[in-house]
């Protein structure tokens, strides 16, 4: 389960390998890629090769949550 995030979300702690929970979907997803610079405040969910599931899900506004890992300075 993988997602790509817009580059503006990197500063929010959504860096490579961060676990993300997405409203309406089961289990955590992992940040695996960055989107083109033209996109802001967006995620792209990889749905595998199941095109029908991707079309059924469509384009939605959803809430996501994640835990920001402690920085090395705080340890």
Secondary structure by P-SEA (a helix, b strand, c coil): cbbbbcccccccccccbbbbbbcccccbbbbccccccccccbbbbbcccaaaaaaaacccbbbbbbbbccccccc
